[in-house]
Amino acid sequence: MDRIKDVAAKDAGGEVTLNGFVNSIRKGKNNSFIILRDPSGLLQCVSKNGEPAFDTASSLTRESAVEIKGKISKDDRAIGGYELKITGINVYGIAEPYPLKKGHNKVFLFNNRHLWFRSPRVTAIMKVRSTVFEGIHEFFTGEDFYEIQSPSFVGGSVEGGATLFETEYFGRRAYLTQSWQLYAEAMVNSLWKIYTIAPSFRAEKSKTWRHLTEFWQAEAEMAFYTNKDAMDVEEALVKSVLRKVLDKNARELDVLKRDVSILKKSIETPFRRIRYEEIIDMANKKGLSLNYGSDLGSDEERAITHDEDSPIFSINYPRKLKPFYHKLDPDDETHVLCNDLLAPEGYGEVIGGGQREDSKEKLLKRMEEEKLNVEAYNWYIDLRRYGAIPHSGFGLGVDRLVTWICKLPHIMYAVPFPRTPRRLYP
């Protein structure tokens, strides 16, 4: 099967067979002009009155599914600079009047996401998304990580009980996973460098532009790595993915009208590492009124990173702002050894990571402070009882990374079929 993107390689008059959808059609008395669409692009196809395929071409409707045969000719006036002169059409399915037109609001479009998915812009986003996943896998395998999976049903929380999706599990309570991290800390003792790409679930009733209830994370865990080592890996990962997207998706970024200068600069520039207190000062200089100990949400991070032209690390948060498993800073136990990678242009956090607490006594004390059921985590505490090692890890929000790379107005656009507190359809 031929593809539209390959027609330029055909000799003038070369014959092709293309499958696709009718993106648009203009019918005249003497000619029918069809803009055919496949995953690789658009192509103008023409049938003239009196030719065998003219009646069939004239019967087509927008979004009809067809196979078109014809001969390629150079035409600088046509989309992509080529035109196909139709010699035959096989109709797979005639489309009924298509409900999507220009000017629909976001709610209507997401209610019809199953149809909106066909648009060139959504197609471009999904291609970038695919490249991001590919780039993540390539980076980790190139760095000798093992890909490992963990359960989706879990018995305890990672980020906090208030954001757990609870389900009945054969007479017991279970929850949809928020992260693989606790299990990764067990597996890292065997393999030392591991990663996964998997969905996570958080029952946050947040309506911000960067939150979903189901989202994809690329997570990594590394034995004998410090928080600083983890940041080195995170920075290298993001830069590697950016390089791959710029190399593979130039056409898609052009469709999205993405200014790639920021992406290029992010590859070339070392990511600054800024302590939490300095981040608060940065925020207040930008007009916010934050106290030391304030958490950073989407609005605060948007303000902090709005004028940045490459990602920055926000490091060493107060212990009360981070979960129990973060290692206390040995120089100041009111803080923990952690990092958040904040994307520029107002996009904020795309990675959260840090060094894990390897002291059983300190871990138990933190769990007591957070009023966790220690018995539910007994297997996790075993990891400190029997040969604890220093280790670090992180979670990359893949959907958030795609949102920034494509410069999208909302994370929902970066996901094939997004899930939010209000959206379960389609």
N, C-alpha and C positions, 0 to 999 in steps of 0.2 A: 504494500500500500504506500502510495506517495503521500508526502506532507507538504503543506503550503510553504513552509520555510525552505523546502528543497527545490522549488520550481526555478529559482535563479540559476541552479546548476544545470538545468536542462538546455539543450540546444534550441535555438529558435525553431518553432514548429514541432518541438518534441511533444510526444503524447504523454498524458498523465491521467491517473485515476485517483480522485480525492473523495474522502468521506468527510461529512461535516454537517453543520447546521446553516440555514439561511439566516445570516445576521440581519440583512435588510434586502429589500427587492424594489426595483423601480421598473414598472411595466409601461411600455409604449406600444403604439400601433405596429411599429416596425422592428423594435428591439425590446428585449427583457434583460435588465442588468441585475445580476445577483451578486451580493457580497457574501462569499462563502467563508465560514469560520471553522477552524479546527484548533486543537490546543496550541499549534505553533504560530497562528496568525490569521490574517484576513487576505482574501484574494477576490478581485473582480472577475466575474464570469459573465459572458455575453452570449445571447442566442438571438439570431435574426429571423424575422418572419420568412417563412418558406423553407426553413431548415427543419430536419426531422424532430429536434428536441424543443422547437419553439412553443408548441401547444402545452407541453408538459411544464416547461419553464414558466409560462404565463399562468399556470394553475397553482404555482407554489405560494405559500404564505410565510410570513416571518416565523422563524424557528422550526420550519419543516426540516426533517432529517433526510439527507439525500446522499447518493453517490453520483458524482459528476465526472464524466470523461471529456477530454478535450485537448486542444493544442495550445501550447504556451507561445505568447508573443510579447515582445518588449513594448511597454507603453508607459512613458514617464508621467502621464496624467493619472494613471490608475494607482490605487493603494499598493504600496510596495514596489511600484514601477513595472508590474507585469499584469497581463490580462490573459484569461483563459477563454478560448473560443470553443463553446460547448458542442460536442458531437453526440453526446448521449447522457441521459439522466435516468437513474434508478431511484424511485421514491421509497424510502423506508417508512416514513410517516408524515402525513400532512398535519400541520399544527392548527389547532383551533385559534380563534383570536387571542393573541398573546396579552396577558394582563399587565406586563411590565412596560412602562414607558418612562421617558425623562420627567423629572420633577416629583417623583414619589418621595414621601418622607421616610426616615430611617425605620420607623416601626413597621410600615407597610413592606419595605424591602426585606427586613429580617423575618417577617411573617411569611414571606415568599422566598426565603433563602434558597430553597431547593431549585427555584428557577433563576434567581439572581446569580446563583453560582456560575451561570453560563457567561456572564458579562466579561469582556476582555480585562477590565480592571480587577475583578475578583480572581480571574484566572492568573493574572500577573502576581497577585499577592500569594496565591497558593503555590506558585512556582518558586517564589522566594522562600516561602515556608519550607518547601521540600528541600531546597538547597541548604537551609539552616540545619535541618535534621541530618542531612548527609554530611555536612561539614563537622557537626558535633561528633558523629560516629568516627569520621576519619581522624579527627584530632586525637580522640582518646585511644583508638587502636594504634595510631602512630606513636603514642607515648607509652605503649605497653600496659595499658589498662585492660582489665577483664570486664566484659559486660555481664552483669548479674541482675537477676530479678528478685523482687520481694513480694510479700502478700498484699492483696488489695483489701482483704478483711483483716482488721487488727483488733487487739483487745485493749489498747491504751492509746493515749494521745501523744502527739509530738509537740504541736504548737499551742495546745490549750483546749480544754473540754468544751468551751463555748462555741467552737467552730467545727465540732464533730458532726458528721452525718451518722446517726445511730440506726442500726437495723437489728432485727431479731435473727439470731443465728442458732437454730436448733435448741431453743429454750434458753439461750444465753444472749447477753448483749454483745454486739460487735459494732465496729465502726469502719467506714470507708477511710482508706489511708490518706493522711495529710502529707506523708513523706516516707521514703524508704529508710531514713537515716538511722533509726535505732537498729534495724536489722543489718544495715550496712556496717555498723560498728562491730557486729559479730563476724560478718564475712570478711572484713578487712584484715582480721587476725590471720586468716588463711592465705589470702591472695595479695594483700598489701596495697594494691592500686586497683580500684574497681569503680565502675560507673553504671548508670542505668538511664534510660529515657522512658518515662512512664507517666500516666495521668495521676493527678492528685485531686483531692476533694476537700473543700472547706465550706462549711455552712455559714459563711459570712453574709449578713444581710446588707452588705456594702453596695452602694449604687455608684461608685466612682468609675471613672473612665478606664481604670486599669485592673479591675477585679472581675473574676469569674468564679463560679462555684465548682467547675471542673476545668482543670488546666493541666498543661504538660510541663514537666520539669526534667531537666538533665541534671542528675545528681552524681556527685563523686565523693569518694572517701579514700584517704591516703594514710597509710601507716608511717609513723615517724616524721610526719610533716607538721610544721608549726603553722600558725595563722599567717605568717609572712610567706611561707612556702605556698600555702593555699592561694594567696593573692597572686603569686607569680603564675600559677597554673590558670587561674581565672582570666587574668589579663591575656595570657597566650591563647587561651581558648577563644575568647571574644575576637581577638585580632585575626585568628586563623579563619573563623567563620566569616568575618567581614571580607577578608581577601577572597574567599571562595565565592561569596555572593557578587562582589564586584566583577570577578572574572567570568562568572557563569550567567548572571542575570542582568547584564547591561540593558538589554531590550526591555525587560520587565520594569526595571527602575525608571526607564524613560517613559514607559506607559503610565507609570505612577507619578511622573513629573517630580521625581525625587532628586534634590540637589545632593550629589554624592560627595561634595567636598568635605562635609563633616565626617562621613564614613572613612574617607581617605585619611583625614587628619587623625582620626581615632586610631588608625593602624600605625601611624608614624610617631605619635606622641606617647610618652610614658604616662600611665595613669597615676595621678597624684594620690597620695594616701594621707587623709586628713582626719585627725582625732575628732571625736564627737563634739567636744567643747568648741573647737574651731568651727565645726559645721553649724553649731547654734549661733555663733558670732556672725557667720556668713549670712545666715537666715535673717537675723535681726538687722543687719546692715541693708538688707533688701526690703525692709519694711515690716517684717513679721515681729511678733512679740512672744518669743519663746523663752521659757525658763530652763535652766540646766535640770535635766531629768525629764523634760518633755519628749514624748515620742514623735517621730517624724512620719506623717501620713502623706497621702498623695499630693495634697495641696502644698504642704511644706516642701516636699522634694521637688515639685514643679517649680516653685519659686527659687529654690537653691540652685537648680541645674539649668534654669531657663537660658542663661547667658553663657553657659559652658559650651565649649566646642570639642570636647572629648570626655570620656567617662572619668569619674573620680571615685575613689574608695572613701567611705565613711567608716572609721574604725574605732574599736574599744568603747562600746556603749556602756552606760551604767547597768549594773547587773539586774536591776529590777525591770529593765526593758527587754531582756532576752530570756529565752527558755532555760530550764534547769541544767541542760547538758553542756552549756558553754563553759569553758575553763576560766576560772577566775584569774585575773591578771596578777601574777606574783608580786608585782611592784605596787599594786593598788587594788585590793580585793573588793573595792566598791565598783570596779569595772570588770568587764570580761574581754577575752581575746577573740574578737569577732570582726567581721567586715560586711558591709553592704556595698555593692557596686552600683553606682547611680549613673544612668545613661544621660547624656547631655540633651540640650534642646527642650528641657522641661519634662523628660520622660521618667526620670527617677529610677527607683530600685529595679534592677533586673537580676541581681544575684544576692543571695544571703549566705554567709558562711562563717567559718571560724574554727578554732581549736576546741576539741572536746575535753570535758573534765575527766581526767584519768584517776583522780583520787576517790576511793570509795567513800571516805568519811565526808568529804566536801560535797560529793554528789548526793548522798543521803540528806545532808543538811539542806541543800537547795530544794530537794523534793519535799522535805518537810515544810520549808518556807512556802512552797506553792501548793501545799495541802494535797499532794498526789497520793494515790493509793499505792504504797510501796510494794505490796504483794503482787499487784498486776505487772510490776516491772522487775520482779525477782530475777528473771533470766538476764535482764539487762545489767543488773547489779553484779551478776556473776562475772561479767566481763571485766570488772574491777577486782573481783576476789581472786581470780586465777590468772595472774600474769598480765596486769594492765600495761598498755604501751601508749606513748604519746601518739595522737592522730588528729587529723583535721579533715574537713570536708566542706562541701557547699552545694547549693541548689540553684540552678539557673532557670528562671522562668522563660521557657522557650517562646511562649505566646507574647510575652512582653518584649523580648528581643526582636521578634518579627515586627511588632508594632512600631518600635523605634526605627529599625532599619528601613521600613517602608514609609515612615513618618505618617502613621495613621491617626485619626482623631480619637479612636476608641479601640480597646483591645478586642472587642467583638468582631471587628473587621478582619482580625488576624487569624481567626479560628473558623474552620469549615462550618460547624453548626454550634454556636456558642450557647453556654448554659449560664444563666444568671438567676437571682431570686425570682425574677418575673418571667423568665423565658425557658420553656420546656418544649416548645414547638417551633419548627418541625423537628 
